[in-house]
């Protein structure tokens, strides 16, 4: 059950990771944290 949440997170991060494959995980999370809530919601809704 604990891995389910991690797998969902990985699935959501995968497209962003492909766009910025040169970034490490911390850099990628920092970049994503700068996005507005509206942009994040849009991407999450379209990831499904």
Backbone as CSV, one residue per row, in Angstrom:
resi,resn,N_x,N_y,N_z,CA_x,CA_y,CA_z,C_x,C_y,C_z
1,UNK,0.822,-1.193,0.000,0.000,0.000,0.000,0.869,1.261,0.000
2,UNK,1.993,1.261,0.703,2.860,2.432,0.750,3.463,2.737,-0.614
3,UNK,3.726,1.717,-1.391,4.341,1.946,-2.698,3.351,2.511,-3.711
4,UNK,2.059,2.373,-3.450,1.058,2.887,-4.381,1.204,4.398,-4.567
5,UNK,1.346,5.123,-3.487,1.511,6.575,-3.558,2.802,6.966,-4.272
6,UNK,3.866,6.230,-3.998,5.145,6.503,-4.662,5.040,6.231,-6.159
7,UNK,4.348,5.165,-6.526,4.172,4.848,-7.939,3.341,5.912,-8.645
8,UNK,2.327,6.443,-7.980,1.527,7.519,-8.559,2.379,8.769,-8.758
9,UNK,3.195,9.090,-7.779,4.061,10.252,-7.881,5.050,10.093,-9.035
10,UNK,5.633,8.930,-9.151,6.564,8.668,-10.248,5.859,8.802,-11.587
11,UNK,4.641,8.290,-11.666,3.876,8.406,-12.896,3.593,9.847,-13.275
12,UNK,3.321,10.681,-12.284,3.055,12.094,-12.545,4.324,12.853,-12.911
13,UNK,5.446,12.450,-12.337,6.701,13.143,-12.608,7.352,12.706,-13.915
14,UNK,6.971,11.544,-14.407,7.629,10.981,-15.586,7.623,11.922,-16.797
15,UNK,6.474,12.505,-17.186,6.505,13.415,-18.337,7.408,14.634,-18.119
16,UNK,7.394,15.190,-16.921,8.253,16.340,-16.627,9.715,15.926,-16.667
17,UNK,9.989,14.729,-16.222,11.363,14.214,-16.226,11.881,14.030,-17.646
18,UNK,11.008,13.605,-18.539,11.425,13.425,-19.931,11.781,14.768,-20.567
19,UNK,11.058,15.818,-20.219,11.333,17.143,-20.765,12.630,17.729,-20.234
20,UNK,12.982,17.392,-19.004,14.185,17.930,-18.361,15.050,16.794,-17.830
21,UNK,15.477,15.925,-18.715,16.212,14.728,-18.294,17.586,15.046,-17.711
22,UNK,18.072,16.272,-17.911,19.370,16.648,-17.370,19.295,17.072,-15.901
23,UNK,18.082,17.257,-15.374,17.919,17.670,-13.981,17.866,16.456,-13.058
24,UNK,18.424,16.607,-11.852,18.255,15.549,-10.865,16.892,15.745,-10.186
25,UNK,16.505,14.833,-9.330,15.176,14.864,-8.723,14.940,16.148,-7.926
26,UNK,15.917,16.579,-7.162,15.762,17.787,-6.355,15.563,19.009,-7.258
27,UNK,16.352,19.113,-8.314,16.206,20.228,-9.245,14.839,20.203,-9.926
28,UNK,14.383,19.003,-10.290,13.079,18.867,-10.933,11.964,19.299,-9.984
29,UNK,12.024,18.875,-8.736,11.012,19.270,-7.753,11.037,20.768,-7.488
30,UNK,12.225,21.362,-7.472,12.324,22.805,-7.287,11.685,23.541,-8.459
31,UNK,11.911,23.043,-9.658,11.315,23.661,-10.841,9.789,23.556,-10.784
32,UNK,9.280,22.376,-10.428,7.838,22.174,-10.349,7.204,23.010,-9.243
33,UNK,7.950,23.237,-8.165,7.393,24.010,-7.049,7.174,25.472,-7.424
34,UNK,7.818,25.937,-8.485,7.668,27.322,-8.916,6.445,27.522,-9.808
35,UNK,5.814,26.440,-10.244,4.641,26.539,-11.100,3.426,26.951,-10.285
36,UNK,2.511,27.633,-10.929,1.291,28.030,-10.229,0.393,26.813,-10.003
37,UNK,-0.532,26.946,-9.078,-1.472,25.865,-8.786,-2.302,25.506,-10.019
38,UNK,-2.709,26.516,-10.775,-3.522,26.266,-11.968,-2.775,25.403,-12.981
39,UNK,-1.513,25.689,-13.174,-0.715,24.910,-14.129,-0.548,23.483,-13.626
40,UNK,-0.262,23.322,-12.344,-0.099,21.978,-11.787,-1.390,21.171,-11.895
41,UNK,-2.511,21.792,-11.581,-3.803,21.105,-11.677,-4.076,20.698,-13.116
42,UNK,-3.798,21.589,-14.058,-4.009,21.280,-15.469,-3.198,20.049,-15.874
43,UNK,-1.941,20.012,-15.483,-1.084,18.884,-15.855,-1.494,17.596,-15.169
44,UNK,-1.920,17.693,-13.919,-2.381,16.493,-13.210,-3.654,15.947,-13.844
45,UNK,-4.576,16.828,-14.217,-5.815,16.380,-14.836,-5.550,15.728,-16.188
46,UNK,-4.579,16.238,-16.929,-4.287,15.693,-18.247,-3.357,14.498,-18.201
47,UNK,-2.783,14.219,-17.042,-1.914,13.050,-16.903,-2.737,11.758,-16.819
48,UNK,-4.006,11.894,-16.474,-4.845,10.701,-16.326,-5.493,10.429,-17.619
